[in-house]
Amino acid sequence: MTSCKHGTPQVAFISGGGGGIGLCLVKSLISEGTNVAIFDLRVDDSVITELQKNARPSQKIEFYEADVTDPIAVEAAMDKYGR
């Protein structure tokens, strides 16, 4: 999952990444070195701290307390990563 296309790092956008199966997926991606954008209606500070602690220094781990059904929130996140 850490493969790059034309030298550009890939980003995984995960909805529901603040808990449950979504959080398990986020942890797996982080362990592989993938940049991750996490969407959830609420993300606990303890989860954010844990994920950032396990990330590599060069990894981007972004958190969005947003509803993925809100196109403006999703567009803003995608723009941040330069599509």
N, C-alpha and C positions, 0 to 999 in steps of 0.2 A: 504493500500500500504506500510505501514511501517513494515509489517510482516518480520520476520527473519527466515531463513532456517538454522537450526542447529546453531543458535546464530550468524550468519554472517549477518551484515547489508546489505540490498539490495540497489542497485544503479539504478536509472533510467537514461538511455542515451536518450537525447531528441535532435533531429535534428531540426533546425529552431527555437531554443529556445530563440533567441535574440529578437523576435518580434512576433506580431500577435497571432495566436492560440497556437503556440509553447510556447510563453512566458506565456500565460494564464495557460497552463498545468504545466509549471515549477513553477509558483506561487502557484498553488494548491498543487503540490507535496511538496514544501517547507513548506507550512502551515501544512501538515500532518507529517512532520519530516523526509521525505525521502531524502537520499543523491542524488544529481543530477549532472550529467555531461552534460553540454550544448554545443552543436555544432551549429555554425552558421558561415557564411562567414564574418560577422562583428557583434560585440556586443558592443553597446555604453557603455561608462564608467558609465553613469548615471543609466543604467539598472543594471550593475554589482553592483554598490553601493546599490541600492534599494534592490536587492535580498539578498545580504550579510547582510544587516541591518535586514531583516525579518527572516533570518535563525537562528536556535537554535545554541548555542555555539558548540555543539557536531556534527552538520551537516557538511558534505563535500559538497561544492558547487564549482564545477570546470568549467572553461570556456575554450573552444577550438575554436579559430578562424580558422576553418578548413572546408574542403569540405568532407562530409560523403561518397562521392564516392571515396575518397583517402584511400585505405586500410591501408596504413602506419600510417596515422593520427588516424584512428579508433583503430588499434592495439596498438598504443602508449597509448591511453586513457584507453583501457581495461587492459593493463599491469599495469598501474598506480593503478588501483583498485584491482589488484590481481585476476582478473577473478573469 
